[in-house]
Amino acid sequence: MDYEPGAYDTLVLTVPKGGDTVTERFVDYRCEGRSKLQVVSGTTVRLTRVSMRGNCVRNGTIYLTVHDNGTMTFDYNGHGENAVTKNEPFSMIATLRRT
C-alpha cells in the first residue's frame, strides 16, 4: 500500500463471500476498520467507512476494482485527520492478491 503524501504499509483486506462489509487492517500503522458496500458498478464497488480503530484516516471514499488477471485494486481518496493535514489531499493505492 502506498500513501500519498509519502508512506508505505501492508494492507490486509478481508472480503467475506456474500457479505456487504469488508475489514481493513493496516499492519504498520496499527489501524483496523470496517467499510460497507455502497454502490456496485461493473467490476468496481464503492465503500464507505463505518468504523475505524487506531492511527487511521476516517474520511474519504474507497473503491475496490477486480481485474481479469486475478488482482484487485484498493483506492482511497480523502483528506488528513489532524489540524495540519485536514485540508491536504490524502490517497492510498494498493494492488491486492488473494491469499
MIDOSE-1310 file (N, C-alpha, C; in nm, 2 decimals, decimal comma, always signed):
residues 99
mdye	+0,08/-0,12/+0,00/+0,00/+0,00/+0,00/+0,09/+0,12/+0,00; +0,07/+0,21/-0,09/+0,14/+0,34/-0,10/+0,05/+0,45/-0,06; +0,10/+0,54/+0,03/+0,03/+0,65/+0,07/+0,08/+0,78/+0,00; +0,00/+0,87/-0,03/+0,04/+1,00/-0,08/-0,01/+1,10/+0,02
pgay	+0,06/+1,18/+0,09/+0,20/+1,22/+0,06/+0,31/+1,13/+0,13; +0,35/+1,02/+0,08/+0,47/+0,95/+0,11/+0,47/+0,86/+0,23; +0,43/+0,74/+0,22/+0,45/+0,64/+0,32/+0,42/+0,50/+0,26; +0,44/+0,40/+0,33/+0,41/+0,26/+0,28/+0,36/+0,18/+0,40
dtlv	+0,27/+0,09/+0,37/+0,22/+0,00/+0,47/+0,17/-0,13/+0,41; +0,15/-0,23/+0,49/+0,09/-0,36/+0,44/-0,06/-0,36/+0,47; -0,14/-0,38/+0,38/-0,29/-0,38/+0,39/-0,34/-0,53/+0,38; -0,41/-0,57/+0,48/-0,48/-0,70/+0,48/-0,63/-0,66/+0,47
ltvp	-0,69/-0,70/+0,36/-0,83/-0,67/+0,33/-0,91/-0,81/+0,34; -1,01/-0,81/+0,42/-1,09/-0,93/+0,43/-1,23/-0,90/+0,37; -1,26/-0,98/+0,26/-1,39/-0,96/+0,19/-1,47/-1,09/+0,21; -1,57/-1,10/+0,30/-1,64/-1,22/+0,32/-1,73/-1,25/+0,20
kggd	-1,74/-1,38/+0,16/-1,82/-1,42/+0,05/-1,97/-1,39/+0,08; -2,03/-1,31/-0,01/-2,17/-1,28/+0,01/-2,20/-1,16/+0,11; -2,10/-1,11/+0,17/-2,11/-1,00/+0,27/-2,11/-0,87/+0,21; -2,16/-0,77/+0,28/-2,16/-0,63/+0,23/-2,07/-0,54/+0,32
tvte	-1,98/-0,60/+0,40/-1,89/-0,52/+0,48/-1,75/-0,59/+0,47; -1,65/-0,50/+0,45/-1,51/-0,55/+0,44/-1,43/-0,50/+0,56; -1,33/-0,58/+0,60/-1,24/-0,54/+0,71/-1,11/-0,50/+0,65; -1,05/-0,39/+0,70/-0,92/-0,34/+0,65/-0,83/-0,34/+0,77
rfvd	-0,71/-0,39/+0,75/-0,61/-0,39/+0,86/-0,48/-0,34/+0,80; -0,44/-0,22/+0,85/-0,31/-0,16/+0,81/-0,21/-0,20/+0,91; -0,12/-0,28/+0,88/-0,03/-0,35/+0,97/+0,06/-0,25/+1,04; +0,15/-0,18/+0,97/+0,25/-0,09/+1,03/+0,18/+0,03/+1,11
yrce	+0,07/+0,08/+1,06/+0,01/+0,20/+1,13/-0,09/+0,15/+1,23; -0,10/+0,02/+1,25/-0,19/-0,03/+1,36/-0,33/+0,03/+1,35; -0,39/+0,01/+1,24/-0,52/+0,07/+1,21/-0,61/-0,05/+1,17; -0,73/-0,05/+1,22/-0,83/-0,15/+1,17/-0,96/-0,08/+1,15
grsk	-1,03/-0,12/+1,05/-1,16/-0,06/+1,01/-1,25/-0,15/+0,94; -1,37/-0,11/+0,93/-1,47/-0,18/+0,85/-1,54/-0,08/+0,76; -1,56/-0,12/+0,64/-1,63/-0,04/+0,54/-1,74/-0,12/+0,48; -1,85/-0,04/+0,45/-1,97/-0,10/+0,40/-1,99/-0,07/+0,25
lqvv	-2,04/-0,17/+0,18/-2,07/-0,16/+0,04/-2,18/-0,05/+0,01; -2,15/+0,04/-0,08/-2,25/+0,15/-0,11/-2,30/+0,13/-0,25; -2,21/+0,12/-0,35/-2,25/+0,12/-0,49/-2,17/+0,01/-0,57; -2,23/-0,07/-0,65/-2,16/-0,16/-0,74/-2,18/-0,11/-0,88
sgtt	-2,07/-0,10/-0,96/-2,07/-0,05/-1,10/-1,98/-0,14/-1,18; -2,03/-0,24/-1,24/-1,94/-0,33/-1,32/-1,85/-0,41/-1,23; -1,72/-0,39/-1,24/-1,62/-0,47/-1,16/-1,57/-0,38/-1,04; -1,63/-0,26/-1,02/-1,59/-0,17/-0,92/-1,70/-0,15/-0,81
vrlt	-1,66/-0,15/-0,69/-1,75/-0,12/-0,58/-1,70/+0,00/-0,50; -1,79/+0,08/-0,45/-1,76/+0,20/-0,37/-1,80/+0,16/-0,23; -1,71/+0,19/-0,13/-1,73/+0,16/+0,01/-1,73/+0,28/+0,09; -1,80/+0,28/+0,20/-1,80/+0,39/+0,30/-1,75/+0,34/+0,43
rvsm	-1,66/+0,40/+0,50/-1,61/+0,36/+0,63/-1,72/+0,37/+0,73; -1,74/+0,26/+0,81/-1,84/+0,26/+0,92/-1,77/+0,26/+1,05; -1,65/+0,22/+1,06/-1,58/+0,22/+1,19/-1,43/+0,21/+1,17; -1,35/+0,28/+1,25/-1,21/+0,27/+1,25/-1,15/+0,27/+1,39
rgnc	-1,04/+0,20/+1,41/-0,97/+0,20/+1,54/-0,82/+0,21/+1,51; -0,76/+0,30/+1,58/-0,61/+0,31/+1,57/-0,57/+0,44/+1,50; -0,45/+0,44/+1,44/-0,39/+0,55/+1,37/-0,44/+0,55/+1,23; -0,56/+0,60/+1,20/-0,63/+0,59/+1,07/-0,68/+0,72/+1,02
vrng	-0,70/+0,73/+0,89/-0,78/+0,84/+0,84/-0,92/+0,78/+0,83; -1,01/+0,87/+0,86/-1,15/+0,82/+0,88/-1,25/+0,87/+0,77; -1,21/+0,97/+0,70/-1,29/+1,03/+0,60/-1,25/+0,98/+0,46; -1,32/+1,01/+0,36/-1,28/+0,97/+0,22/-1,37/+0,85/+0,17
tiyl	-1,33/+0,81/+0,05/-1,40/+0,71/-0,03/-1,31/+0,60/-0,07; -1,35/+0,48/-0,06/-1,27/+0,36/-0,10/-1,34/+0,30/-0,23; -1,26/+0,27/-0,32/-1,30/+0,19/-0,44/-1,22/+0,06/-0,45; -1,29/-0,05/-0,47/-1,23/-0,18/-0,50/-1,26/-0,22/-0,64
tvhd	-1,16/-0,25/-0,72/-1,19/-0,29/-0,86/-1,12/-0,43/-0,88; -1,20/-0,52/-0,93/-1,15/-0,66/-0,97/-1,10/-0,65/-1,11; -0,98/-0,71/-1,13/-0,92/-0,72/-1,27/-0,92/-0,86/-1,32; -0,91/-0,87/-1,45/-0,91/-1,00/-1,52/-0,79/-1,09/-1,48
ngtm	-0,68/-1,03/-1,44/-0,56/-1,10/-1,40/-0,56/-1,16/-1,26; -0,68/-1,15/-1,19/-0,69/-1,20/-1,06/-0,66/-1,11/-0,95; -0,62/-0,99/-0,98/-0,58/-0,89/-0,87/-0,70/-0,80/-0,85; -0,69/-0,72/-0,74/-0,79/-0,62/-0,70/-0,72/-0,50/-0,66
tfdy	-0,76/-0,38/-0,71/-0,70/-0,26/-0,66/-0,79/-0,19/-0,55; -0,72/-0,13/-0,46/-0,78/-0,06/-0,35/-0,74/+0,08/-0,37; -0,83/+0,17/-0,38/-0,81/+0,32/-0,40/-0,88/+0,39/-0,29; -0,81/+0,48/-0,22/-0,87/+0,56/-0,11/-0,84/+0,70/-0,15
nghg	-0,94/+0,79/-0,14/-0,91/+0,93/-0,16/-0,99/+1,01/-0,05; -0,92/+1,10/+0,02/-0,98/+1,18/+0,12/-0,89/+1,29/+0,16; -0,89/+1,32/+0,29/-0,80/+1,43/+0,35/-0,75/+1,37/+0,48; -0,64/+1,44/+0,53/-0,58/+1,40/+0,65/-0,68/+1,43/+0,77
enav	-0,64/+1,39/+0,89/-0,73/+1,39/+1,01/-0,69/+1,49/+1,11; -0,57/+1,55/+1,11/-0,53/+1,64/+1,22/-0,54/+1,79/+1,17; -0,51/+1,88/+1,26/-0,52/+2,02/+1,23/-0,42/+2,06/+1,11; -0,31/+1,99/+1,10/-0,21/+2,03/+0,99/-0,26/+1,97/+0,86
tkne	-0,32/+1,85/+0,86/-0,34/+1,78/+0,73/-0,49/+1,78/+0,69; -0,58/+1,84/+0,77/-0,72/+1,82/+0,74/-0,77/+1,88/+0,61; -0,69/+1,97/+0,55/-0,72/+2,03/+0,42/-0,63/+1,98/+0,31; -0,54/+1,88/+0,34/-0,45/+1,83/+0,25/-0,50/+1,70/+0,19
pfsm	-0,50/+1,68/+0,05/-0,54/+1,56/-0,01/-0,46/+1,44/+0,04; -0,52/+1,33/+0,06/-0,46/+1,21/+0,11/-0,51/+1,09/+0,03; -0,42/+1,01/-0,02/-0,47/+0,89/-0,10/-0,39/+0,77/-0,07; -0,45/+0,65/-0,09/-0,38/+0,53/-0,07/-0,41/+0,44/-0,19
iatl	-0,31/+0,37/-0,24/-0,33/+0,29/-0,36/-0,26/+0,15/-0,33; -0,33/+0,04/-0,36/-0,27/-0,09/-0,34/-0,32/-0,18/-0,45; -0,24/-0,28/-0,49/-0,28/-0,39/-0,57/-0,28/-0,51/-0,48; -0,39/-0,57/-0,46/-0,41/-0,68/-0,37/-0,41/-0,82/-0,44
rrt	-0,36/-0,92/-0,38/-0,36/-1,05/-0,43/-0,43/-1,14/-0,33; -0,51/-1,24/-0,37/-0,57/-1,33/-0,28/-0,47/-1,42/-0,22; -0,49/-1,45/-0,09/-0,41/-1,54/-0,02/-0,49/-1,64/+0,05
